[in-house]
C-alpha cells in the first residue's frame, strides 16, 4: 500500500504534504492560542489540520519505511543507508511531535470553544494548553526541518 503510487515511490509524494501541513498546523495552532480574538477565524482550520496532519505524518513514516526496505533490497551503499536511517529517525520523532501537537491543539479548541461543554476549569487552563501547543509547535517545526534536510541530503548528495 505504501510502497508505490502510480509507479513512483509513495514516500516521495507524501512527504510534500507533510512539509506543508505540519508548519501550517504549528503556526495556526500557535496563533489560535496566542491571539484570542482570531480564534473564531482559525478554529475550523486548526481542527481540520489537527485531524489530517498526524495521518499524513503516519503515512509518510510508513511509506518511508517501505522505501527504505526497497533500497536495502536493491543493495544501496552503506553510507547512503546510514543517511536514510538518520532521516528515518528524524521522521519518527516528527511523527510523535505532530501527534502531540494535534492533541494539544484539539484540547485547546475544546477548552476555548463555546460549542463544546467543558466542566468548570481554572482560568489558566487555556494558557497552559497554549504554552504546550507552542512548545510542541516549535519542536515540530525543528523536526520538519531536520527530517527534510536529512532526506534531501541523502537524495541529492551524490547527484551534483
DRENTORKOL-3810 file (N, C-alpha, C; in nm, 4 decimals):
REM DRENTORKOL-3810
@n.u->0.0811; n.v->-0.1202; n.w->0.0000; ca.u->0.0000; ca.v->0.0000; ca.w->0.0000; c.u->0.0853; c.v->0.1265; c.w->0.0000
@n.u->0.1928; n.v->0.1283; n.w->0.0776; ca.u->0.2726; ca.v->0.2488; ca.w->0.0922; c.u->0.3937; c.v->0.2509; c.w->0.0003
@n.u->0.4167; n.v->0.1431; n.w->-0.0707; ca.u->0.5393; ca.v->0.1320; ca.w->-0.1479; c.u->0.5411; c.v->0.2219; c.w->-0.2701
@n.u->0.4387; n.v->0.2111; n.w->-0.3556; ca.u->0.4370; ca.v->0.2884; ca.w->-0.4798; c.u->0.2999; c.v->0.3487; c.w->-0.5060
@n.u->0.3041; n.v->0.4647; n.w->-0.5706; ca.u->0.1823; ca.v->0.5296; ca.w->-0.6183; c.u->0.2061; c.v->0.5614; c.w->-0.7648
@n.u->0.1350; n.v->0.4931; n.w->-0.8510; ca.u->0.1473; ca.v->0.5143; ca.w->-0.9949; c.u->0.2918; c.v->0.4981; c.w->-1.0438
@n.u->0.3623; n.v->0.4010; n.w->-0.9862; ca.u->0.4984; ca.v->0.3714; ca.w->-1.0290; c.u->0.6072; c.v->0.4516; c.w->-0.9605
@n.u->0.5706; n.v->0.5500; n.w->-0.8809; ca.u->0.6685; ca.v->0.6305; ca.w->-0.8074; c.u->0.6687; c.v->0.5887; c.w->-0.6608
@n.u->0.7839; n.v->0.6019; n.w->-0.5950; ca.u->0.7837; ca.v->0.5716; ca.w->-0.4512; c.u->0.6820; c.v->0.6597; c.w->-0.3785
@n.u->0.5931; n.v->0.5966; n.w->-0.3036; ca.u->0.4882; ca.v->0.6702; ca.w->-0.2340; c.u->0.5432; c.v->0.7747; c.w->-0.1388
@n.u->0.6542; n.v->0.7451; n.w->-0.0769; ca.u->0.7133; ca.v->0.8362; ca.w->0.0207; c.u->0.7480; c.v->0.9705; c.w->-0.0427
@n.u->0.8022; n.v->0.9662; n.w->-0.1607; ca.u->0.8450; ca.v->1.0887; ca.w->-0.2292; c.u->0.7257; c.v->1.1802; c.w->-0.2537
@n.u->0.6096; n.v->1.1244; n.w->-0.2741; ca.u->0.4905; ca.v->1.2050; ca.w->-0.2993; c.u->0.4264; c.v->1.2565; c.w->-0.1702
@n.u->0.4237; n.v->1.1730; n.w->-0.0680; ca.u->0.3543; ca.v->1.2084; ca.w->0.0563; c.u->0.4303; c.v->1.3120; c.w->0.1382
@n.u->0.5619; n.v->1.3088; n.w->0.1343; ca.u->0.6390; ca.v->1.3994; ca.w->0.2205; c.u->0.6112; c.v->1.5457; c.w->0.1892
@n.u->0.5756; n.v->1.5757; n.w->0.0669; ca.u->0.5482; ca.v->1.7147; ca.w->0.0327; c.u->0.4262; c.v->1.7675; c.w->0.1087
@n.u->0.3280; n.v->1.6825; n.w->0.1291; ca.u->0.2118; ca.v->1.7235; ca.w->0.2079; c.u->0.2517; c.v->1.7478; c.w->0.3539
@n.u->0.3378; n.v->1.6635; n.w->0.4072; ca.u->0.3830; ca.v->1.6795; ca.w->0.5460; c.u->0.4607; c.v->1.8100; c.w->0.5625
@n.u->0.5440; n.v->1.8415; n.w->0.4650; ca.u->0.6255; ca.v->1.9633; ca.w->0.4709; c.u->0.5370; c.v->2.0884; c.w->0.4697
@n.u->0.4192; n.v->2.0790; n.w->0.4122; ca.u->0.3269; ca.v->2.1926; ca.w->0.4099; c.u->0.2351; c.v->2.1910; c.w->0.5325
@n.u->0.1780; n.v->2.0756; n.w->0.5651; ca.u->0.0739; ca.v->2.0694; ca.w->0.6675; c.u->0.1280; c.v->2.0830; c.w->0.8102
@n.u->0.2449; n.v->2.0276; n.w->0.8409; ca.u->0.2974; ca.v->2.0395; ca.w->0.9777; c.u->0.3260; c.v->2.1859; c.w->1.0126
@n.u->0.3965; n.v->2.2620; n.w->0.9275; ca.u->0.4147; ca.v->2.4039; ca.w->0.9616; c.u->0.2828; c.v->2.4821; c.w->0.9696
@n.u->0.1869; n.v->2.4484; n.w->0.8822; ca.u->0.0570; ca.v->2.5160; ca.w->0.8907; c.u->-0.0109; c.v->2.4878; c.w->1.0247
@n.u->-0.0112; n.v->2.3620; n.w->1.0660; ca.u->-0.0700; ca.v->2.3279; ca.w->1.1955; c.u->0.0045; c.v->2.3991; c.w->1.3084
@n.u->0.1355; n.v->2.3974; n.w->1.3034; ca.u->0.2154; ca.v->2.4605; ca.w->1.4088; c.u->0.1858; c.v->2.6107; c.w->1.4185
@n.u->0.1834; n.v->2.6774; n.w->1.3064; ca.u->0.1632; ca.v->2.8227; ca.w->1.3075; c.u->0.0196; c.v->2.8613; c.w->1.3417
@n.u->-0.0773; n.v->2.7920; n.w->1.2830; ca.u->-0.2168; ca.v->2.8281; ca.w->1.3097; c.u->-0.2599; c.v->2.7902; c.w->1.4510
@n.u->-0.2143; n.v->2.6767; n.w->1.5008; ca.u->-0.2491; ca.v->2.6384; ca.w->1.6392; c.u->-0.1863; c.v->2.7353; c.w->1.7389
@n.u->-0.0636; n.v->2.7768; n.w->1.7117; ca.u->0.0013; ca.v->2.8753; ca.w->1.8000; c.u->-0.0716; c.v->3.0090; c.w->1.7944
@n.u->-0.1067; n.v->3.0539; n.w->1.6745; ca.u->-0.1800; ca.v->3.1795; ca.w->1.6604; c.u->-0.3161; c.v->3.1714; c.w->1.7289
@n.u->-0.3822; n.v->3.0565; n.w->1.7164; ca.u->-0.5113; ca.v->3.0369; ca.w->1.7816; c.u->-0.4983; c.v->3.0553; c.w->1.9331
@n.u->-0.3948; n.v->2.9992; n.w->1.9916; ca.u->-0.3773; ca.v->3.0102; ca.w->2.1355; c.u->-0.3311; c.v->3.1470; c.w->2.1814
@n.u->-0.2444; n.v->3.2096; n.w->2.1025; ca.u->-0.1838; ca.v->3.3360; ca.w->2.1447; c.u->-0.2678; c.v->3.4585; c.w->2.1129
@n.u->-0.3582; n.v->3.4469; n.w->2.0169; ca.u->-0.4387; ca.v->3.5626; ca.w->1.9750; c.u->-0.5875; c.v->3.5291; c.w->1.9873
@n.u->-0.6432; n.v->3.5438; n.w->2.1075; ca.u->-0.7823; ca.v->3.5027; ca.w->2.1313; c.u->-0.8843; c.v->3.5661; c.w->2.0365
@n.u->-0.8611; n.v->3.6878; n.w->1.9910; ca.u->-0.9623; ca.v->3.7491; ca.w->1.9030; c.u->-0.9628; c.v->3.6875; c.w->1.7636
@n.u->-0.8586; n.v->3.6143; n.w->1.7263; ca.u->-0.8535; ca.v->3.5456; ca.w->1.5963; c.u->-0.9162; c.v->3.4064; c.w->1.6026
@n.u->-0.9498; n.v->3.3602; n.w->1.7208; ca.u->-0.9989; ca.v->3.2234; ca.w->1.7377; c.u->-1.1200; c.v->3.1899; c.w->1.6501
@n.u->-1.2185; n.v->3.2780; n.w->1.6381; ca.u->-1.3323; ca.v->3.2423; ca.w->1.5524; c.u->-1.2934; c.v->3.2226; c.w->1.4049
@n.u->-1.1873; n.v->3.2880; n.w->1.3616; ca.u->-1.1432; ca.v->3.2740; ca.w->1.2224; c.u->-1.0550; c.v->3.1518; c.w->1.2010
@n.u->-0.9879; n.v->3.1073; n.w->1.3057; ca.u->-0.8895; ca.v->2.9998; ca.w->1.2921; c.u->-0.9387; c.v->2.8638; c.w->1.3396
@n.u->-1.0467; n.v->2.8596; n.w->1.4150; ca.u->-1.0854; ca.v->2.7342; ca.w->1.4802; c.u->-1.1092; c.v->2.6195; c.w->1.3823
@n.u->-1.1792; n.v->2.6443; n.w->1.2735; ca.u->-1.2075; ca.v->2.5363; ca.w->1.1779; c.u->-1.0792; c.v->2.4873; c.w->1.1112
@n.u->-0.9889; n.v->2.5804; n.w->1.0774; ca.u->-0.8639; ca.v->2.5410; ca.w->1.0112; c.u->-0.7765; c.v->2.4590; c.w->1.1052
@n.u->-0.7676; n.v->2.5007; n.w->1.2308; ca.u->-0.6883; ca.v->2.4270; ca.w->1.3289; c.u->-0.7468; c.v->2.2876; c.w->1.3502
@n.u->-0.8789; n.v->2.2780; n.w->1.3582; ca.u->-0.9429; ca.v->2.1478; ca.w->1.3788; c.u->-0.9163; c.v->2.0539; c.w->1.2612
@n.u->-0.9313; n.v->2.1027; n.w->1.1407; ca.u->-0.9077; ca.v->2.0192; ca.w->1.0218; c.u->-0.7611; c.v->1.9773; c.w->1.0140
@n.u->-0.6717; n.v->2.0721; n.w->1.0353; ca.u->-0.5282; ca.v->2.0397; ca.w->1.0302; c.u->-0.4883; c.v->1.9425; c.w->1.1406
@n.u->-0.5490; n.v->1.9566; n.w->1.2584; ca.u->-0.5152; ca.v->1.8679; ca.w->1.3706; c.u->-0.5597; c.v->1.7244; c.w->1.3452
@n.u->-0.6568; n.v->1.7056; n.w->1.2588; ca.u->-0.7011; ca.v->1.5711; ca.w->1.2242; c.u->-0.6198; c.v->1.5152; c.w->1.1074
@n.u->-0.5975; n.v->1.5953; n.w->1.0052; ca.u->-0.5319; ca.v->1.5484; ca.w->0.8828; c.u->-0.3805; c.v->1.5322; c.w->0.8987
@n.u->-0.3164; n.v->1.6255; n.w->0.9650; ca.u->-0.1697; ca.v->1.6277; ca.w->0.9688; c.u->-0.1077; c.v->1.5037; c.w->1.0335
@n.u->-0.1567; n.v->1.4547; n.w->1.1479; ca.u->-0.0973; ca.v->1.3322; ca.w->1.2028; c.u->-0.1145; c.v->1.2118; c.w->1.1111
@n.u->-0.2256; n.v->1.2075; n.w->1.0395; ca.u->-0.2481; ca.v->1.0972; ca.w->0.9452; c.u->-0.1434; c.v->1.1046; c.w->0.8333
@n.u->-0.1208; n.v->1.2239; n.w->0.7810; ca.u->-0.0192; ca.v->1.2409; ca.w->0.6768; c.u->0.1204; c.v->1.2048; c.w->0.7282
@n.u->0.1502; n.v->1.2442; n.w->0.8517; ca.u->0.2815; ca.v->1.2110; ca.w->0.9089; c.u->0.2969; c.v->1.0599; c.w->0.9237
@n.u->0.1904; n.v->0.9928; n.w->0.9637; ca.u->0.1948; ca.v->0.8471; ca.w->0.9758; c.u->0.2149; c.v->0.7817; c.w->0.8394
@n.u->0.1416; n.v->0.8271; n.w->0.7385; ca.u->0.1555; ca.v->0.7716; ca.w->0.6042; c.u->0.2971; c.v->0.7959; c.w->0.5518
@n.u->0.3526; n.v->0.9135; n.w->0.5785; ca.u->0.4900; ca.v->0.9426; ca.w->0.5345; c.u->0.5895; c.v->0.8502; c.w->0.6036
@n.u->0.5691; n.v->0.8248; n.w->0.7313; ca.u->0.6588; ca.v->0.7355; ca.w->0.8048; c.u->0.6490; c.v->0.5930; c.w->0.7514
@n.u->0.5284; n.v->0.5454; n.w->0.7328; ca.u->0.5104; ca.v->0.4088; ca.w->0.6823; c.u->0.5646; c.v->0.3933; c.w->0.5399
@n.u->0.5365; n.v->0.4901; n.w->0.4557; ca.u->0.5873; ca.v->0.4817; ca.w->0.3183; c.u->0.7392; c.v->0.4954; c.w->0.3154
@n.u->0.7938; n.v->0.5727; n.w->0.4076; ca.u->0.9398; ca.v->0.5842; ca.w->0.4171; c.u->1.0052; c.v->0.4540; c.w->0.4580
@n.u->0.9415; n.v->0.3826; n.w->0.5505; ca.u->0.9953; ca.v->0.2525; ca.w->0.5905; c.u->0.9905; c.v->0.1535; c.w->0.4739
@n.u->0.8838; n.v->0.1571; n.w->0.3963; ca.u->0.8739; ca.v->0.0695; ca.w->0.2784; c.u->0.9799; c.v->0.1064; c.w->0.1750
@n.u->1.0029; n.v->0.2358; n.w->0.1582; ca.u->1.1043; ca.v->0.2825; ca.w->0.0635; c.u->1.2443; c.v->0.2433; c.w->0.1104
@n.u->1.2698; n.v->0.2557; n.w->0.2391; ca.u->1.3996; ca.v->0.2171; ca.w->0.2951; c.u->1.4252; c.v->0.0678; c.w->0.2741
@n.u->1.3247; n.v->-0.0141; n.w->0.2973; ca.u->1.3388; ca.v->-0.1585; ca.w->0.2745; c.u->1.3660; c.v->-0.1896; c.w->0.1275
@n.u->1.3003; n.v->-0.1173; n.w->0.0373; ca.u->1.3232; ca.v->-0.1382; ca.w->-0.1059; c.u->1.4668; c.v->-0.1020; c.w->-0.1432
@n.u->1.5196; n.v->0.0043; n.w->-0.0838; ca.u->1.6581; ca.v->0.0442; ca.w->-0.1122; c.u->1.7568; c.v->-0.0570; c.w->-0.0550
@n.u->1.7280; n.v->-0.1098; n.w->0.0632; ca.u->1.8139; ca.v->-0.2140; ca.w->0.1217; c.u->1.8154; c.v->-0.3379; c.w->0.0322
@n.u->1.6971; n.v->-0.3755; n.w->-0.0161; ca.u->1.6866; ca.v->-0.4943; ca.w->-0.1016; c.u->1.7620; c.v->-0.4760; c.w->-0.2332
@n.u->1.7715; n.v->-0.3531; n.w->-0.2794; ca.u->1.8431; ca.v->-0.3256; ca.w->-0.4048; c.u->1.9939; c.v->-0.3153; c.w->-0.3835
@n.u->2.0383; n.v->-0.3190; n.w->-0.2586; ca.u->2.1806; ca.v->-0.3196; ca.w->-0.2295; c.u->2.2497; c.v->-0.1849; c.w->-0.2366
@n.u->2.1806; n.v->-0.0799; n.w->-0.1956; ca.u->2.2423; ca.v->0.0526; ca.w->-0.1950; c.u->2.3577; c.v->0.0570; c.w->-0.0948
@n.u->2.4452; n.v->0.1533; n.w->-0.1104; ca.u->2.5677; ca.v->0.1613; ca.w->-0.0309; c.u->2.5359; c.v->0.1824; c.w->0.1177
@n.u->2.6231; n.v->0.1320; n.w->0.2046; ca.u->2.6026; ca.v->0.1505; ca.w->0.3486; c.u->2.6020; c.v->0.2977; c.w->0.3903
@n.u->2.6796; n.v->0.3811; n.w->0.3202; ca.u->2.6825; ca.v->0.5238; ca.w->0.3531; c.u->2.5455; c.v->0.5871; c.w->0.3287
@n.u->2.4867; n.v->0.5558; n.w->0.2133; ca.u->2.3548; ca.v->0.6099; ca.w->0.1819; c.u->2.2505; c.v->0.5536; c.w->0.2782
@n.u->2.2582; n.v->0.4263; n.w->0.3082; ca.u->2.1616; ca.v->0.3661; ca.w->0.4005; c.u->2.1739; c.v->0.4256; c.w->0.5403
@n.u->2.2943; n.v->0.4645; n.w->0.5811; ca.u->2.3125; ca.v->0.5300; ca.w->0.7108; c.u->2.2443; c.v->0.6667; c.w->0.7114
@n.u->2.2568; n.v->0.7420; n.w->0.6005; ca.u->2.1884; ca.v->0.8710; ca.w->0.5906; c.u->2.0367; c.v->0.8522; c.w->0.5931
@n.u->1.9909; n.v->0.7500; n.w->0.5253; ca.u->1.8471; ca.v->0.7229; ca.w->0.5213; c.u->1.7974; c.v->0.6819; c.w->0.6597
@n.u->1.8784; n.v->0.6070; n.w->0.7326; ca.u->1.8389; ca.v->0.5681; ca.w->0.8683; c.u->1.8283; c.v->0.6918; c.w->0.9585
@n.u->1.9229; n.v->0.7841; n.w->0.9467; ca.u->1.9168; ca.v->0.9085; ca.w->1.0243; c.u->1.7883; c.v->0.9847; c.w->0.9892
@n.u->1.7590; n.v->0.9938; n.w->0.8599; ca.u->1.6368; ca.v->1.0587; ca.w->0.8134; c.u->1.5134; c.v->0.9897; c.w->0.8723
@n.u->1.5154; n.v->0.8591; n.w->0.8751; ca.u->1.4049; ca.v->0.7805; ca.w->0.9299; c.u->1.3837; c.v->0.8096; c.w->1.0788
@n.u->1.4915; n.v->0.8212; n.w->1.1521; ca.u->1.4814; ca.v->0.8516; ca.w->1.2953; c.u->1.4197; c.v->0.9892; c.w->1.3175
@n.u->1.4645; n.v->1.0877; n.w->1.2395; ca.u->1.4049; ca.v->1.2209; ca.w->1.2486; c.u->1.2559; c.v->1.2150; c.w->1.2152
@n.u->1.2205; n.v->1.1391; n.w->1.1119; ca.u->1.0815; ca.v->1.1284; ca.w->1.0702; c.u->0.9930; c.v->1.0671; c.w->1.1771
@n.u->1.0428; n.v->0.9654; n.w->1.2457; ca.u->0.9642; ca.v->0.9039; ca.w->1.3535; c.u->0.9432; c.v->1.0022; c.w->1.4686
@n.u->1.0477; n.v->1.0778; n.w->1.5022; ca.u->1.0341; ca.v->1.1784; ca.w->1.6081; c.u->0.9341; c.v->1.2853; c.w->1.5658
@n.u->0.9425; n.v->1.3279; n.w->1.4395; ca.u->0.8471; ca.v->1.4262; ca.w->1.3871; c.u->0.7047; c.v->1.3745; c.w->1.3980
@n.u->0.6842; n.v->1.2486; n.w->1.3682; ca.u->0.5504; ca.v->1.1908; ca.w->1.3772; c.u->0.4953; c.v->1.2050; c.w->1.5196
@n.u->0.5764; n.v->1.1767; n.w->1.6204; ca.u->0.5285; ca.v->1.1859; ca.w->1.7590; c.u->0.5024; c.v->1.3302; c.w->1.8000
@n.u->0.5885; n.v->1.4230; n.w->1.7572; ca.u->0.5632; ca.v->1.5640; ca.w->1.7885; c.u->0.4372; c.v->1.6135; c.w->1.7177
@n.u->0.4122; n.v->1.5645; n.w->1.5979; ca.u->0.2924; ca.v->1.6038; ca.w->1.5247; c.u->0.1669; c.v->1.5523; c.w->1.5947
@n.u->0.1710; n.v->1.4305; n.w->1.6425; ca.u->0.0567; ca.v->1.3752; ca.w->1.7163; c.u->0.0334; c.v->1.4556; c.w->1.8443
@n.u->0.1403; n.v->1.4838; n.w->1.9170; ca.u->0.1276; ca.v->1.5634; ca.w->2.0396; c.u->0.0729; c.v->1.7025; c.w->2.0129
@n.u->0.1220; n.v->1.7661; n.w->1.9071; ca.u->0.0736; ca.v->1.8989; ca.w->1.8699; c.u->-0.0747; c.v->1.8944; c.w->1.8339
@n.u->-0.1142; n.v->1.7939; n.w->1.7596; ca.u->-0.2544; ca.v->1.7817; ca.w->1.7198; c.u->-0.3441; c.v->1.7621; c.w->1.8422
@n.u->-0.3031; n.v->1.6766; n.w->1.9344; ca.u->-0.3827; ca.v->1.6533; ca.w->2.0552; c.u->-0.3920; c.v->1.7814; c.w->2.1383
@n.u->-0.2794; n.v->1.8497; n.w->2.1552; ca.u->-0.2798; ca.v->1.9752; ca.w->2.2315; c.u->-0.3693; c.v->2.0794; c.w->2.1649
@n.u->-0.3617; n.v->2.0881; n.w->2.0328; ca.u->-0.4452; ca.v->2.1847; ca.w->1.9604; c.u->-0.5933; c.v->2.1513; c.w->1.9757
@n.u->-0.6290; n.v->2.0242; n.w->1.9667; ca.u->-0.7692; ca.v->1.9852; ca.w->1.9829; c.u->-0.8181; c.v->2.0102; c.w->2.1252
@n.u->-0.7340; n.v->1.9850; n.w->2.2239; ca.u->-0.7714; ca.v->2.0157; ca.w->2.3624; c.u->-0.7899; c.v->2.1657; c.w->2.3818
@n.u->-0.7004; n.v->2.2447; n.w->2.3229; ca.u->-0.7126; ca.v->2.3901; ca.w->2.3310; c.u->-0.8425; c.v->2.4367; c.w->2.2660
@n.u->-0.8754; n.v->2.3783; n.w->2.1510; ca.u->-1.0031; ca.v->2.4107; ca.w->2.0864; c.u->-1.1212; c.v->2.3762; c.w->2.1767
@n.u->-1.1160; n.v->2.2597; n.w->2.2376; ca.u->-1.2262; ca.v->2.2157; ca.w->2.3232; c.u->-1.2429; c.v->2.3060; c.w->2.4446
@n.u->-1.1325; n.v->2.3489; n.w->2.5010; ca.u->-1.1383; ca.v->2.4305; ca.w->2.6228; c.u->-1.1836; c.v->2.5734; c.w->2.5928
@n.u->-1.1486; n.v->2.6248; n.w->2.4756; ca.u->-1.1792; ca.v->2.7647; ca.w->2.4455; c.u->-1.3034; c.v->2.7836; c.w->2.3600
@n.u->-1.3561; n.v->2.6773; n.w->2.3063; ca.u->-1.4721; ca.v->2.6887; ca.w->2.2183; c.u->-1.6000; c.v->2.7005; c.w->2.2991
@n.u->-1.6919; n.v->2.7803; n.w->2.2493; ca.u->-1.8226; ca.v->2.7918; ca.w->2.3144; c.u->-1.9139; c.v->2.6776; c.w->2.2746
@n.u->-1.8738; n.v->2.6013; n.w->2.1718; ca.u->-1.9567; ca.v->2.4923; ca.w->2.1203; c.u->-1.9439; c.v->2.3648; c.w->2.2029
@n.u->-1.8307; n.v->2.3478; n.w->2.2703; ca.u->-1.8049; ca.v->2.2254; ca.w->2.3461; c.u->-1.8249; c.v->2.2554; c.w->2.4940
@n.u->-1.8998; n.v->2.1693; n.w->2.5601; ca.u->-1.9198; ca.v->2.1868; ca.w->2.7035; c.u->-1.8022; c.v->2.1278; c.w->2.7797
@n.u->-1.7371; n.v->2.2117; n.w->2.8557; ca.u->-1.6282; ca.v->2.1649; ca.w->2.9410; c.u->-1.6653; c.v->2.1975; c.w->3.0852
@n.u->-1.6223; n.v->2.1122; n.w->3.1742; ca.u->-1.6507; ca.v->2.1424; ca.w->3.3154; c.u->-1.5788; c.v->2.2713; c.w->3.3558
@n.u->-1.6162; n.v->2.3233; n.w->3.4690; ca.u->-1.5513; ca.v->2.4457; ca.w->3.5161; c.u->-1.4023; c.v->2.4201; c.w->3.5366
@n.u->-1.3253; n.v->2.4806; n.w->3.4499; ca.u->-1.1802; ca.v->2.4653; ca.w->3.4548; c.u->-1.1189; c.v->2.5940; c.w->3.5072
@n.u->-1.0020; n.v->2.5842; n.w->3.5665; ca.u->-0.9353; ca.v->2.7067; ca.w->3.6114; c.u->-0.9100; c.v->2.8010; c.w->3.4930
@n.u->-0.9050; n.v->2.9295; n.w->3.5217; ca.u->-0.8867; ca.v->3.0311; ca.w->3.4175; c.u->-0.7529; c.v->3.0165; c.w->3.3464
@n.u->-0.6558; n.v->2.9535; n.w->3.4101; ca.u->-0.5230; ca.v->2.9422; ca.w->3.3493; c.u->-0.5117; c.v->2.8236; c.w->3.2537
@n.u->-0.6126; n.v->2.7389; n.w->3.2470; ca.u->-0.6073; ca.v->2.6200; ca.w->3.1614; c.u->-0.5787; c.v->2.6530; c.w->3.0152
@n.u->-0.6486; n.v->2.7501; n.w->2.9539; ca.u->-0.6163; ca.v->2.7810; ca.w->2.8141; c.u->-0.4722; c.v->2.8281; c.w->2.7937
@n.u->-0.4196; n.v->2.9001; n.w->2.8899; ca.u->-0.2821; ca.v->2.9496; ca.w->2.8759; c.u->-0.1802; c.v->2.8375; c.w->2.8890
@n.u->-0.2067; n.v->2.7425; n.w->2.9763; ca.u->-0.1176; ca.v->2.6263; ca.w->2.9874; c.u->-0.1221; c.v->2.5447; c.w->2.8587
@n.u->-0.2432; n.v->2.5229; n.w->2.8072; ca.u->-0.2547; ca.v->2.4494; ca.w->2.6806; c.u->-0.1913; c.v->2.5266; c.w->2.5652
@n.u->-0.2014; n.v->2.6569; n.w->2.5674; ca.u->-0.1350; ca.v->2.7384; ca.w->2.4643; c.u->0.0157; c.v->2.7218; c.w->2.4739
@n.u->0.0695; n.v->2.7259; n.w->2.5945; ca.u->0.2147; ca.v->2.7092; ca.w->2.6116; c.u->0.2591; c.v->2.5718; c.w->2.5621
@n.u->0.1848; n.v->2.4693; n.w->2.5953; ca.u->0.2174; ca.v->2.3336; ca.w->2.5495; c.u->0.2103; c.v->2.3273; c.w->2.3973
@n.u->0.1079; n.v->2.3876; n.w->2.3402; ca.u->0.0917; ca.v->2.3886; ca.w->2.1949; c.u->0.2089; c.v->2.4597; c.w->2.1274
@n.u->0.2474; n.v->2.5734; n.w->2.1806; ca.u->0.3580; ca.v->2.6493; ca.w->2.1204; c.u->0.4892; c.v->2.5710; c.w->2.1307
@n.u->0.5151; n.v->2.5102; n.w->2.2440; ca.u->0.6387; ca.v->2.4312; ca.w->2.2592; c.u->0.6394; c.v->2.3136; c.w->2.1612
@n.u->0.5289; n.v->2.2426; n.w->2.1531; ca.u->0.5211; ca.v->2.1305; ca.w->2.0584; c.u->0.5303; c.v->2.1792; c.w->1.9145
@n.u->0.4756; n.v->2.2969; n.w->1.8864; ca.u->0.4852; ca.v->2.3541; ca.w->1.7514; c.u->0.6308; c.v->2.3837; c.w->1.7156
@n.u->0.7053; n.v->2.4375; n.w->1.8099; ca.u->0.8472; ca.v->2.4659; ca.w->1.7840; c.u->0.9230; c.v->2.3367; c.w->1.7567
@n.u->0.9006; n.v->2.2354; n.w->1.8376; ca.u->0.9676; ca.v->2.1073; ca.w->1.8145; c.u->0.9265; c.v->2.0452; c.w->1.6817
@n.u->0.7989; n.v->2.0549; n.w->1.6475; ca.u->0.7528; ca.v->2.0010; ca.w->1.5191; c.u->0.8200; c.v->2.0744; c.w->1.4033
@n.u->0.8315; n.v->2.2057; n.w->1.4132; ca.u->0.8977; ca.v->2.2828; ca.w->1.3069; c.u->1.0450; c.v->2.2462; c.w->1.2952
@n.u->1.1110; n.v->2.2307; n.w->1.4083; ca.u->1.2525; ca.v->2.1909; ca.w->1.4058; c.u->1.2680; c.v->2.0546; c.w->1.3402
@n.u->1.1812; n.v->1.9613; n.w->1.3762; ca.u->1.1937; ca.v->1.8263; ca.w->1.3199; c.u->1.1466; c.v->1.8173; c.w->1.1745
@n.u->1.0586; n.v->1.9057; n.w->1.1311; ca.u->1.0278; ca.v->1.9113; ca.w->0.9876; c.u->1.1534; c.v->1.9521; c.w->0.9124
@n.u->1.2239; n.v->2.0512; n.w->0.9656; ca.u->1.3469; ca.v->2.0954; ca.w->0.9011; c.u->1.4528; c.v->1.9842; c.w->0.9014
@n.u->1.4778; n.v->1.9254; n.w->1.0172; ca.u->1.5805; ca.v->1.8211; ca.w->1.0272; c.u->1.5483; c.v->1.7012; c.w->0.9383
@n.u->1.4218; n.v->1.6611; n.w->0.9383; ca.u->1.3814; ca.v->1.5467; ca.w->0.8563; c.u->1.3949; c.v->1.5790; c.w->0.7084
@n.u->1.3445; n.v->1.6930; n.w->0.6686; ca.u->1.3531; ca.v->1.7320; ca.w->0.5277; c.u->1.4947; c.v->1.7521; c.w->0.4812
@n.u->1.5765; n.v->1.8149; n.w->0.5641; ca.u->1.7157; ca.v->1.8394; ca.w->0.5270; c.u->1.7930; c.v->1.7093; c.w->0.5145
@n.u->1.7739; n.v->1.6180; n.w->0.6083; ca.u->1.8460; ca.v->1.4909; ca.w->0.6007; c.u->1.7972; c.v->1.4066; c.w->0.4830
@n.u->1.6681; n.v->1.4140; n.w->0.4521; ca.u->1.6158; ca.v->1.3420; ca.w->0.3364; c.u->1.6692; c.v->1.3990; c.w->0.2061
@n.u->1.6701; n.v->1.5306; n.w->0.1954; ca.u->1.7234; ca.v->1.5944; ca.w->0.0753; c.u->1.8730; c.v->1.5669; c.w->0.0602
@n.u->1.9449; n.v->1.5677; n.w->0.1717; ca.u->2.0890; ca.v->1.5401; ca.w->0.1655; c.u->2.1154; c.v->1.3979; c.w->0.1173
@n.u->2.0349; n.v->1.3036; n.w->0.1604; ca.u->2.0577; ca.v->1.1657; ca.w->0.1161; c.u->2.0213; c.v->1.1471; c.w->-0.0310
@n.u->1.9274; n.v->1.2255; n.w->-0.0808; ca.u->1.8898; ca.v->1.2146; ca.w->-0.2217; c.u->1.9890; c.v->1.2891; c.w->-0.3110
@n.u->2.0230; n.v->1.4098; n.w->-0.2728; ca.u->2.0974; ca.v->1.4970; ca.w->-0.3625; c.u->2.2489; c.v->1.4969; c.w->-0.3390
@n.u->2.2983; n.v->1.4307; n.w->-0.2361; ca.u->2.4414; ca.v->1.4381; ca.w->-0.2066; c.u->2.5292; c.v->1.3774; c.w->-0.3158
@n.u->2.4812; n.v->1.2783; n.w->-0.3871; ca.u->2.5619; ca.v->1.2152; ca.w->-0.4919; c.u->2.5194; c.v->1.2571; c.w->-0.6320
@n.u->2.4283; n.v->1.3532; n.w->-0.6422; ca.u->2.3754; ca.v->1.3909; ca.w->-0.7727; c.u->2.4613; c.v->1.4956; c.w->-0.8416
@n.u->2.5093; n.v->1.5934; n.w->-0.7676; ca.u->2.5853; ca.v->1.7026; ca.w->-0.8300; c.u->2.7338; c.v->1.6851; c.w->-0.8113
END
